[in-house]
Amino acid sequence: MIDRETALAALKAIETPAGGDVVSAGVVRALTVSDGAVRFVMEIDPAQAQAFEPIKTAAEAALKAAGADAVSIVLTGHTEKAPPDVRMGKKSEPKGPEPVPGIARLIAVASGKGGVGKSTVSSNLACALAQKGLRVGLLDADVYGPSQPRMLGISGRPSSPDGKTILPMRNHGVTAMSLGLMTNDDQAVVWRGPMLMGALQQMLFQVQWGALDVLLVDLPPGTGDVQMTLAQKARVDGAIVVSTPQDVALLDARKGIDMFQQLNVPLLGLIENMSTHICSKCGHEDPVFGHGGVAAEARKLGVPLLAEIPLHIDIRLAADGGAPIVVSKPESAQARAFHQVADALTESVLA
Ligand SMILES: Nc1ncnc2c1ncn2[C@@H]1O[C@H](COP(=O)(O)OP(=O)(O)OP(=O)(O)O)[C@@H](O)[C@H]1O
């Protein structure tokens, strides 16, 4: 029976009028393959609807030749409809861990404890990778405190061309989606387990991410439903764990590390955030939360320490201002720490 890889391979043989294949050009969105049936959306410029009719026919033929029993392709253009209510949506189809269509690598950014800077790391890392020329997505799955819209300077509501799939937002070269964009700013969201899992699956499989080199997933703190659902439903290529050097944060980080080991998700490395405080007036360095604890933990685990990021007011101001420090002060020492992580990833898991 046809599987996702075979379907994608068959579609890669189909050219767009502008050149390049339909998968790499990001035309194929929201691909699902189940029980021999292949379904997806071809998102095109409405002016090109005629030109895409033969392409649609060729894609149907190629998929049937590759073993599909049924093929359903919907041609859509962008429209400004209200986003679907993610909490009311039906559960997504994928059953086991499978790659998210069009996404080459999926990396989770996790922490054992809240407030250690996981979202700050995710937004800066996403922008740093985009600055290196990679096609980057950032999924804010921190359902208890989605902060990426603010950190990436994104507002407004994502639109849905067909009421089923969701168009992500974009800023600083990063394609982004957050549960924070689907709720009102002041709305306290009380997610129950099954709702949470359905919403995460929709964010992964029904957002039209397009072709991406990497999707970063900013997880909620701890070891809960979201982490489990992510690893059970999507193929996660690796996890980065962020911690402050404090013993208590490290203790929680260890639980997160154990969880990823149990879920068979490779640990790509640790990041020590708020490593030392650098005074913005005199440049004096002070190890407010201690220093070096995360490096020692990384050594013990035999994984890389990807960076030690200082506690610096510019990092906070940049995050609050909607342009992460790697965008607002790309040459600063603080930005360099994030670039170092981006370099390490492009040399390892993203090579
Ligand atoms: N290295 C840093 N220097 C200065 N401020 C920082 C640094 N890292 C994070 N912050 C600030 O600390 C606060 C918490 O950071 P952030 O939201 O990234 O943490 P988090 O781990 O994602 O938290 P939660 O999981 O609870 O949402 C933010 O105001 C952020 O701007």
The ligand as an ORCA input file, in Angstrom:
! r2SCAN-3c Opt
* xyz 0 1
  N      19.516     35.199     28.539
  C      18.552     36.018     28.918
  N      18.829     37.287     29.317
  C      17.840     38.123     29.715
  N      16.545     37.796     29.784
  C      16.213     36.544     29.402
  C      17.179     35.600     28.935
  N      16.529     34.448     28.615
  C      15.228     34.681     28.852
  N      15.028     35.917     29.317
  C      13.755     36.534     29.725
  O      13.198     35.697     30.746
  C      11.789     35.595     30.597
  C      11.407     34.118     30.441
  O      11.947     33.637     29.228
  P      11.150     32.664     28.257
  O       9.732     33.094     28.106
  O      11.969     32.475     27.060
  O      11.180     31.355     29.153
  P      10.460     29.957     28.946
  O      11.388     28.927     29.476
  O       9.996     29.817     27.541
  O       9.232     30.129     29.890
  P       7.819     29.367     29.869
  O       8.107     27.974     29.451
  O       7.358     29.482     31.282
  O       6.995     30.100     28.869
  C      11.437     36.455     29.385
  O      11.048     37.715     29.833
  C      12.741     36.553     28.602
  O      12.827     37.759     27.857
*
